[in-house]
Amino acid sequence: MNSMKIFALLFLIIDGYIGIRFILNGLHLLQTSKYTKEATLLYAVIFTSLSLVGIYFLFFKNNLKVGFLISVLPWVLILIILLLNMIFGDYR
């Protein structure tokens, strides 16, 4: 097993875990989120959908590079969203 595949699989497992936690927070079955309901649901969709797409490319299409990039993509998207929220957010 390639080290890049191990890192991609590790990121996909973490993405899936975080996505499931955000889904449970969005459904009010778990109440540990510090974010608004809309942000929680957005994070849930981003993490779970990209982890499923990453698993598809990693195992079924055997495309290691795309699988790894998709496994890192949720973190990049969340950082961009948080940065934009810090720039344009209203802090009253």
RAGI-V596308 format. One record per pair of residues at least 24 apart in sequence whose ideal C-beta (glycine too) atoms are under 6 Angstrom apart, sorted by the first residue. I is the first residue (numbers start at 0). J is the second residue. D is the distance in whole Angstrom. If there is no record, write none. Layout:
i=(I,I)
j=(J,J)
d=(D,D)
//
This chain:
i=(3,3,4,7,7,7,7,10,11,11,11,11,14,14,14,15,17,18,18,18,18,45,45,46,49)
j=(63,67,63,57,66,67,70,70,50,53,54,70,46,50,73,50,46,43,46,47,50,73,76,73,73)
d=(6,6,6,6,5,4,5,4,5,5,6,5,5,4,5,4,5,6,3,3,6,5,6,5,5)
//
